[in-house]
């Protein structure tokens, strides 16, 4: 099965689950809203402190501002992981023939905070290290990109593992790597899946909005520009929400395939083709 066809089939199977249980899209929406609020609550004080005190000096305030920035980064990571865990839990319930309410899914995540919070710290720390690498020149950017791609594959099953098995973050990473090695082999790269289709949908969806912005700007019609901007923002938000929900569904389907072999609504060939061996 070709790469693009595999991506289409995986997305279609995930979409069938989402269409049967559309409330799953509410979890990425809630995640986005809370993340923006948390980020703003940390960012505003950090910016004010970095501006300095009454004498214009920020030397004494800078460490506090840095601390707030780090705390904000970790808090935002935890919020995303918290809601994604609720999504994965609800998706798993659907794959087993039952549906849960949003309240049940959120209560599940709350009850598993003891494993989600450590994973948020690990995930955020690794992300910050990778970002620092990417900012250290051309070589650093290459190393950071390669390491980031490898990390994203190795940890793709971590959240389903935390949700189902409830083990610690480091054990979950080892478990995820072991499942990948057993199921798909070593030296893997992703076949794109939901991300590839989401990118195509985004590019196509942005065309009308961009056209309106260009048309309005060239003819000096502000209303047309506003409509175009609103359309662009709407497309970006809609694609992001749906892609996030589909990714959560797919990650749980891949986990169940790696641990059991058969997943309701997914073909084994699709799940086998989600990753392919890296060429020498």
matplotlib code that plots the C-alpha trace (Angstrom):
import matplotlib.pyplot as plt

x = [0.0, 1.5, 2.3, -0.4, -3.0, -2.1, -2.5, -5.9, -7.1, -5.9, -7.5, -10.8, -10.9, -10.2, -12.8, -15.5, -14.8, -15.0, -18.2, -19.8, -18.7, -18.5, -18.2, -14.6, -13.8, -14.9, -11.7, -9.3, -11.4, -11.4, -7.6, -7.0, -9.1, -7.5, -4.0, -4.5, -5.7, -2.8, -0.2, -1.6, -1.7, 2.1, 3.2, 1.7, 3.5, 6.7, 6.6, 5.8, 8.7, 11.1, 10.2, 12.0, 11.1, 10.5, 14.2, 14.0, 16.4, 15.3, 18.4, 16.7, 13.5, 14.9, 15.3, 11.7, 10.5, 12.5, 10.9, 7.5, 8.2, 9.3, 6.3, 4.0, 5.6, 5.1, 1.6, 0.6, 2.2, 0.2, -3.1, -2.6, -1.6, -4.5, -7.1, -5.4, -5.5, -9.2, -9.6, -7.5, -9.6, -12.8, -11.5, -10.5, -14.0, -15.5, -13.1, -14.4, -18.0, -19.1, -19.2, -18.3, -19.4, -17.1, -17.4, -16.3, -13.3, -12.2, -12.6, -10.5, -7.7, -8.0, -7.7, -4.5, -2.8, -0.2, 1.2, 0.2, 2.0, 5.4, 5.0, 4.2, 7.5, 9.5, 7.8, 8.2, 11.8, 12.7, 10.8, 12.8, 16.1, 15.2, 14.2, 17.5, 19.4, 17.5, 18.5, 22.2, 23.0, 22.6, 24.1, 22.0, 18.9, 19.6, 20.4, 17.4, 15.1, 16.4, 16.2, 12.7, 11.4, 12.9, 11.4, 8.0, 7.9, 9.3, 6.9, 3.8, 2.3, 3.2, -0.1, -2.2, 0.2, -0.2, -4.0, -4.3, -1.3, -0.8, 3.0, 5.6, 6.8, 10.3, 8.8, 6.1, 8.8, 10.6, 7.4, 6.5, 9.9, 9.6, 6.1, 7.4, 10.3, 8.2, 5.4, 7.0, 10.8, 13.6, 14.7, 11.2, 9.7, 6.1, 4.0, 2.3, -1.2, -3.5, -0.8, -0.3, -4.0, -4.5, -1.8, -3.5, -6.8, -5.3, -3.7, -6.9, -9.1, -6.9, -7.3, -10.7, -9.6, -6.3, -8.1, -10.6, -7.7, -5.8, -9.0, -10.0, -6.6, -6.2, -9.6, -9.3, -12.5, -11.9, -14.9, -13.7, -10.3, -12.0, -14.1, -11.0, -9.1, -12.0, -12.3, -8.5, -8.7, -11.8, -10.1, -6.9, -8.9, -11.3, -8.5, -6.4, -9.3, -10.3, -6.6, -6.0, -9.0, -8.1, -4.5, -5.7, -8.0, -5.2, -2.7, -5.0, -5.8, -2.1, -1.5, -4.3, -3.0, 0.5, -0.7, -3.6, -3.5, -7.1, -8.9, -12.5, -13.0, -9.3, -7.7, -4.5, -2.8, -3.5, -2.1, 0.9, 1.6, 1.5, 5.3, 7.9, 11.5, 14.0, 16.2, 19.9]
y = [0.0, 3.4, 6.1, 8.5, 5.8, 4.5, 8.0, 8.4, 5.0, 5.6, 9.1, 7.7, 4.9, 7.5, 9.8, 7.1, 6.8, 10.6, 10.9, 8.2, 10.1, 13.8, 15.0, 13.9, 17.2, 19.1, 17.9, 19.6, 22.7, 22.8, 22.1, 25.1, 27.4, 26.4, 26.4, 30.0, 31.1, 29.3, 30.7, 34.2, 34.0, 33.3, 35.3, 38.6, 38.8, 37.5, 40.3, 43.0, 41.8, 41.7, 45.3, 46.3, 48.1, 51.8, 52.7, 50.8, 48.0, 44.4, 42.7, 41.6, 40.7, 38.7, 35.4, 35.6, 36.2, 33.2, 31.1, 32.2, 31.4, 27.8, 27.3, 28.5, 26.1, 23.2, 24.2, 24.5, 21.1, 19.5, 21.0, 19.6, 16.2, 16.2, 16.7, 14.4, 11.7, 12.2, 12.0, 8.8, 7.3, 8.1, 6.8, 3.6, 3.2, 3.7, 1.1, -1.4, -0.7, 1.8, 5.6, 7.7, 11.3, 14.2, 14.3, 10.7, 11.3, 14.4, 12.6, 9.8, 12.2, 13.9, 10.6, 9.8, 13.1, 11.3, 9.8, 12.6, 15.4, 13.6, 13.0, 16.6, 17.6, 15.1, 16.0, 19.8, 19.4, 17.4, 19.9, 22.8, 20.9, 20.2, 23.8, 25.0, 22.7, 24.0, 27.5, 26.7, 27.3, 25.1, 21.9, 22.3, 22.7, 19.5, 17.5, 19.0, 18.0, 14.5, 14.0, 15.5, 13.2, 10.1, 11.3, 11.8, 8.3, 6.6, 8.4, 8.2, 5.4, 6.9, 8.5, 5.4, 3.4, 5.9, 5.8, 2.0, 0.8, 3.7, 3.3, 6.1, 8.3, 6.6, 3.2, 4.3, 5.5, 2.2, 0.3, 2.5, 1.8, -1.9, -2.1, -0.3, -2.6, -5.7, -4.5, -2.4, -3.1, -0.6, 2.6, 3.7, 6.8, 7.8, 7.4, 10.7, 9.5, 12.1, 14.9, 14.5, 14.7, 17.6, 19.5, 19.0, 20.0, 23.1, 24.1, 23.6, 25.3, 28.4, 29.2, 31.0, 33.0, 34.1, 35.0, 37.2, 38.9, 39.6, 40.8, 43.0, 44.5, 45.2, 46.9, 48.6, 46.9, 46.4, 44.2, 41.7, 41.5, 40.9, 38.1, 36.5, 36.7, 35.3, 32.4, 31.7, 31.6, 29.4, 26.9, 26.8, 26.2, 23.6, 21.6, 21.7, 20.5, 17.7, 16.6, 16.6, 14.4, 12.0, 11.7, 10.7, 8.1, 6.8, 6.6, 4.4, 2.2, 1.7, 0.9, -1.7, -3.1, -3.4, -5.1, -7.1, -7.3, -6.5, -3.1, -2.5, -0.3, -0.5, -2.8, -4.5, -3.6, 0.1, -0.1, -2.0, 0.6, 3.5, 3.3, 2.1, 1.1, 4.0, 3.5, 3.0]
z = [0.0, -1.1, 1.4, 0.4, 0.1, 3.6, 5.0, 3.4, 4.7, 8.2, 8.2, 6.9, 9.5, 12.3, 10.7, 10.9, 14.7, 15.1, 13.0, 15.2, 18.3, 17.4, 21.0, 20.8, 19.0, 22.1, 24.0, 21.6, 21.7, 25.5, 25.4, 23.1, 25.2, 28.5, 27.0, 25.8, 29.2, 31.0, 28.6, 29.0, 32.8, 32.8, 29.8, 30.9, 34.3, 32.6, 30.0, 32.6, 34.8, 31.9, 31.2, 34.4, 37.6, 38.2, 37.5, 34.2, 35.4, 34.9, 36.3, 39.5, 37.8, 34.9, 36.9, 38.1, 34.5, 33.3, 36.1, 35.1, 31.5, 32.4, 34.7, 31.9, 29.4, 31.8, 32.7, 29.0, 28.3, 31.1, 29.9, 26.4, 27.8, 30.2, 27.5, 25.1, 27.7, 28.0, 24.3, 24.0, 26.9, 25.1, 21.8, 23.4, 24.9, 21.4, 19.9, 22.5, 21.5, 24.2, 24.6, 27.6, 28.3, 28.3, 32.1, 32.4, 30.2, 32.1, 35.4, 34.1, 33.2, 36.6, 38.3, 36.3, 37.0, 39.0, 35.7, 33.4, 35.3, 35.3, 31.6, 31.0, 32.7, 30.7, 27.4, 28.0, 29.0, 25.9, 23.7, 25.2, 24.7, 21.1, 20.5, 22.0, 19.7, 16.6, 17.5, 17.5, 13.9, 10.8, 12.3, 15.5, 13.4, 11.5, 14.7, 16.5, 13.6, 13.4, 17.1, 17.2, 14.5, 16.3, 19.6, 18.2, 16.8, 19.9, 22.1, 19.8, 21.9, 25.3, 26.0, 25.3, 27.5, 30.3, 29.9, 29.8, 31.8, 34.2, 34.4, 34.9, 32.0, 31.6, 31.7, 29.2, 26.8, 27.0, 26.6, 23.5, 22.0, 22.6, 21.1, 18.0, 17.7, 18.1, 15.7, 13.1, 13.5, 14.0, 12.2, 11.3, 9.8, 9.8, 6.7, 7.4, 8.4, 9.7, 9.6, 5.8, 5.1, 7.5, 5.7, 2.4, 3.8, 5.3, 2.0, 0.1, 2.7, 2.9, -0.8, -0.6, 2.5, 0.9, -2.3, -0.5, 1.4, -1.8, -3.6, -0.7, -0.4, -4.1, -4.3, -0.8, 0.5, 4.2, 4.7, 2.2, 3.9, 7.2, 5.8, 4.3, 7.6, 9.5, 7.0, 7.3, 11.1, 10.9, 8.6, 10.7, 13.9, 12.3, 10.7, 13.9, 16.1, 13.8, 13.2, 16.9, 17.5, 14.6, 15.9, 19.4, 17.9, 15.6, 18.5, 20.5, 17.5, 16.9, 20.5, 20.5, 17.3, 18.8, 21.9, 20.6, 16.8, 15.9, 16.2, 15.4, 12.4, 11.2, 8.7, 9.8, 6.6, 7.3, 10.8, 9.6, 6.9, 9.4, 9.7, 7.2, 7.4, 6.9, 3.8, 4.4]

ax = plt.figure().add_subplot(projection="3d")
ax.plot(x, y, z, "-o")
ax.set_aspect("equal")
plt.show()
